[in-house]
Amino acid sequence: MKRPVELIASYWSIAGDCYASGPTEISPFDFRDRVETARKVGFRGMGFVHADLVSVSDRIGYAEMKAILDDNDMKYVEVEIISDWFCDGEKRKASDVVRADLLRAAEGLGAWHIKVGGDYDDNGNVDWPMDRMIADFRQLCEDAANAGTRIALELMPFSNLRTPEQGTELVQGAGAKNGGIMLDIWHMARGNIDNDRIRRMPKEVVTWVELDDARPEIELPLYIDTIHNRELPGEGSLDIVGFLQAVDDLGYEGPFGVEILSRVHRKLPLLEQVQRVYDTTMAQFTARG
């Protein structure tokens, strides 16, 4: 018998009419309404981005936010995203501000993990030494441990950390028990990472999996495609069942995030957003059997 599926509503899936790098990343939907609706529909966790966390905490504080999450049995809380954590200069200064805020948020909310990414400049083609990234990832994981949380590195095709091989080298090199890799089917597909490469990954390095879908056509640059053109699971061209079988074969036993960034989906009312994300995703697990 398959284990029960636990779904997490990643921030953008139910945040409303806002998007990454947009005029605002703050959800127009009330925090309590989002949490209560997610729980009513069946989600076991939620994600929150930096700008939204700062905005909501300035109004009601992390203690009240955590109480709302706990009252609605939100087992998993994700906060995001730290990029450029191995860079220098102004990029590192900006990254460190986000880092401090997200560590504070993670501790205050009892977050399951902090999502981190790589360097997106020049479509991820800036070459950073692996030994430097390993050392900085180790320190990032130590900071997270001190806040009682984990680090999940999301591999992305438009960042300098894009392949399972790179991610594995980084995570294993750092040797931090609370550091791992996040696999998002969209990033794997757009990065031409096939399921066999996923199956070959060491089980212990994969600590989170995200689902969504993609259009057959690609709008370049990839960053624009990822923030505007994702589809609900089963409504695009990706082989989601095959991906689920691959992570099953790998031995992944954790929950599944669902991350939808879509010009169409973000315009829907809150309940319709939440319900559609949940229903379409659960249908993929039914199809998997």
Secondary structure, DSSP 8 states (H G I E B T S, - for coil): ------EEE-GGGSS-S--TTSS--S-SS-HHHHHHHHHHHT-SEEEEEHHHHHHHHHHHHHHHHHHHHHHTT--EEEEEEE--TT--HHHHHHHHHHHHHHHHHHHHHT-SEEEE----GGGGT----HHHHHHHHHHHHHHHHHTT-EEEEE--TTSS--SHHHHHHHHHHHT-TTEEEEEEHHHHHHTT--HHHHHTS-GGGEEEEEE-B--SS--SSHHHHHHHB-B-TTSSS--HHHHHHHHHHHT--S-EEE---BTTGGGS-HHHHHHHHHHHHHHHHHHH-
